[in-house]
Amino acid sequence: MKKSKAERKRDLEIVNLYHKKLTEEELEKLSVKFIEWKEGKLPYCELTEHIHECHKKNQIIWTRFHNMNDEFLIFQAKKELNLFSERDMEKEQYKRWNTF
């Protein structure tokens, strides 16, 4: 079934919110490490390791959003952001995916 323009727009907004949430979670962790480094509590070499780890995690996030089945990504976003509607839960594939 083809989605309406409004449904596609709503799905894109949800996916963008999910992308923002995942990215900001990683950046927030890194931000704490920068503060520790500025306060002299974290050596520079350890900070660079945290930067590298954050970069790797963001690559994974990028890959998830660019190489994945769109409908499954929308499902994951709705699940993570607690945005399921009753109509969503009637979808057979959502029922199957929700068992993971």
Phi, psi and omega in degrees: 000129180281138180275151177286166178301319179296319179294318179296320178296315179298316179299318179297319178298318179295314180297320178296320176298318180295316178300314179300315181300310182297317181293315181295326177300316180291319180293326178296318177300317180293323179302319178299319180294323177296320178297315178300319179295314179300325181277000180080012181270348183226124178295152181305316182298326177288324177300316180296327176295319178295322177298315180298316179298318179298318179298316179297318179295322178291331174295320178296317178299314180302314181299318180302321184274349182243350182234019187243155173305122184303317183293323178292323177296319177297318177302311180299317180298313180298321180294311182295323182268004180056051183244018179293139173254169176299323179297320178300316185288350175277343180291128183301316182293327177294322177299316179295313182294330183289351179277350180289000000 
